[in-house]
């Protein structure tokens, strides 16, 4: 599975850059600002994952031919419309976020543009270009943030770092796509409307619902900490999640490669080869996660100067969650291949309900660690169900 290791190697370098920056932000952002930044990233990730991730996966699933061009502008236009609708719907948040609300909006748009640029090359299995975009935006963000830290006398605000992040994403998206724009079919309001109608009336309605709920599910821990927790819990979880995001590089790389490869499968032998390669990656990842969890007792206090002591336990719990997610990662992609979108939607809705219930129970008792436990249990339940359903689908496919 050469492509996985190619994407992973670039991701390691990219996330290493972001990891160093994350350590700097933990050190140089006051806890109140870091909590605000954590919540802002969660809001941006929710919209990006629920809208951009959905359209990007539909783009891959509906445009399998390499070099083909179809609905790029229509897909981007519909994304922009839906984001604008969510921004209007979320206007009451201005009372608590103030001007940060508009900076978060800019970050969302920048994220969506950058993610589509990556997806454009992912569709054609051009993983080198895909990875180069990821590395470039990380490097640009790093350079901008370091300059900002130097100019801010080592006391960085959430708004300032969000602004730098949004600009870096937009610059890289423009660089990646500017030469491709002329190849895309033009669009207009009628074309965008027709594109939206085709998605709503087609088989991808439940896929949209699935990824929208996944977007909520992925940020439920942050949202629930904001609702039933306090500022310290939120900052602690944000700190632990920074380390977790570095650990979960393999998970992201595997998902990036699996979706287009599974979609383009031409034989059962290819499927067996993909699953075998995935098992080898999983064994290595388990070892890495175990070492990372062990080292956390010394590394985390050194990084944050003991500011977030509960981050150690929280990170270790998230390590378990990462292993579970990677172990079952092929099976949700296989269910997409077999177009079991309705099943995926119902399962993730049930998992979301479990997640919220566990957060309400565990966060008041255990703070950030309670949120991590709730996330791990809810994700494990969904993944186990996906695993058994996927095995059933594969057996049916082999029998035909």
C-alpha positions, 0 to 999 in steps of 0.5 A: 500500500505504497500510497498510504505510506506516501500520504502518511510520510507527507502528513508526518512532516506536515503534522510535525510542523503543526505539532511544533506550532501547537506546542508553541500555542499551548505555551504562549496563549493564555488559557482563556484564549486557548479555550476560545481558540479550541471552541473556534476550531471546533465550530469551523471543523463542524461546518467543514466536516458536515458540508465540505467532507460530504461534497468532496466524498460525493465528488469522488464517488460520482467522478471516478474517471481520471482527468474528467471534469463535471460539476466542480463549480456547481459543487463549490457554489452549492457548498458556498450557499449552504455555508452562507445559510449556516452562517445566517442561522448561527448569527445568535452566536455573535452575542458570545463570540463577538467579531470572532464569529466573522473570523471563524466564518472566514476560516470555514470558507478557507478550509472548504476551498483548501479541502476541495483543492486536495480532493481534486487530486485525491479523486485521480489518485494523485496523492503526491500533489494531494500531500504537497497541498497539505504540507504547503498550508502547514508550512505557511501557517507555521511561518505566519504564526511564528511571526505573529508570536514574535510580534505579540511579545509571546502572548497570542490572541485567538483572533490573530491566530485564526486570521493567520490560519485562514489566510494560509489556507486560502493562499494554498488553495489558490496556488493549487487550483488557479491553473485548473479553473479554466478546465472546469465547466462553467456554472450558474444559478440554474446549474447549481439548482439542478445539481442540488436537485439531483443530489437530493432526489438521488441516492446520496441524500442519506450520504449527506445526512451521514456526513452532516451527523458525523460533523456534529459527532466529531465535535460533540465532545467540544460542544458538550464541554462548552455547555456543561463543562468550564473553561479549564476543562475545554482548554485541557481537552484542547491541549490533549487533542493537539497531541492526539491529532499528531498521533492520528496521522495514520488514521487520516492517511488511511482514509484519504487513500482507502475511499478512492481505492475502494471505489475503484476496486475491480476484483476481490483480490484487490480488496484482500490486498488492501485489507492485508496492508491495512492490518500491517499498518494497524499493528505498527500504529498500536505500537506507536500509540502504546509508546505515545501513551507511556511517554505522555506522563513526561512529555505533556507536563514539559510542554505545558509547564504543568498547566493542564495536568488532566491532559495526560489521562485525556490523551491516553484515552484518546489513544485508545479511541484512535486505535479503535477508529483505525482498526475499523476504518476500511468498513465505513468506506466499504459500506459507502462502496456498496451504497448503504448510506441509509444504514450509515445514517441511522447508525451514526444518529444512534451513536450521536445520541449515546455520545451526548448522553455519556457526555452529560453523565461523565463531563460533570464527574470527570471533566475532560477525561469524561469527554474522552471516554464518552467519545471513545465508547460512542465511536467504538459502538458505531465502528463495531456495527459498521464492521459486522454490516460490512462483513455481511455485504462482502459475503453477499458480494462474493456470493454473487 
